Amino acid sequence: MSKKIVLTGDRPTGPLHVGHYVGSLKKRIELQHEYKQFVMLADVQALTDNADNPQKVRDNVLEVALDYLAVGIDPKLSSIFIQSLIPEIAELTVFFLNLVSVARLERNPTVKDEIKHREFGKSIPAGFLCYPVSQSADILFVNADYVPVGYDQLPMVEQAAEIARKFNRFYGEIFKDPKPLTPKSDMHARLPGIDGLGKMSKSLGNAIYLKDSSDDLRKKVMSMYTDPDHVRVEDPGKIEGNVVFTYLDVFGDNKAYVQELKDHYQRGGLGDVKVKKYLFEVLENFLEPIRKRRLEFAQDPDQVMKMLKEGTREARNVAHETIKKVRAAMRIDYF
Ligand code: TRP
């Protein structure tokens, strides 16, 4: 029996951070052993709100590819590919646009939220409003069984499933119903930024990057949001909403010791600096090997591009098969 298919991707708009790691990268490293996994560098989608800055997208294709390799996404097990080099995705997008209403696109809660934050004003790029359709094509061209994503991407997988059903109804059974795979807990799905103000994100400037140096990491950990009412060491402190403890819950392997720290902090007598120093150690142990592997891969960017070329070739083969079936089903297979 053939393996089930998984597809995920990221917009190459900046380097990946530890929030990406706990929310999705870790899962991909596991899934690649069990499934046929495609990991996409969504450069076309990145251009939907960076049309004026193609160099940024271009540069980040390599950055994100390096992050993938550094954390252990293995090109022998996963096909890592570049979206823009699969023209069949663009072709499917055009066909799929007929299966979606403008009103449906305007209701997409993630897109709505993004539009609010992007300050497009009255000139929302049509490509941006329509990117969920393009993302449906990303998912359906490989006929993915599973799409591992954060909660914010659930509307996209739902959109893809709707398009798949409608396509099948109009033209015949071609597509499977893609299912989302979500992070194992809310804490993993929404790792807070170091400022404790919201989810970790590049645009909020509150991220710890996988490629951060040891010094940067130390500075970031030392500046982390804790309990603002924990003024003197003797004071009892709060661990709820305290980012340092949230991170220890996610990254600390020694659960018993973390519990001890929590108890001590809540009783009073444990200073923030001490807990932060321990968290730094925990994160440094986690990031050090990733950083090292990343530097090794970064020495040979040609090799990385070659790997992407091979992954893209694999994805393209699948795309070719899919589009043949789609064209036949749609009665546009003329010659
Ligand atoms: N929209 C996703 C993000 O912003 C990236 C993405 C593009 C994606 N195509 C995809 C994710 C297909 C999963 C499946 O992170």
Boltz pocket constraint, residues with backbone or C-beta under 6 A from the ligand:
constraints:
  - pocket:
      binder: B
      contacts: [[A, 7], [A, 8], [A, 9], [A, 10], [A, 11], [A, 40], [A, 42], [A, 45], [A, 135], [A, 138], [A, 139], [A, 147], [A, 148], [A, 149], [A, 153]]
      max_distance: 6.0
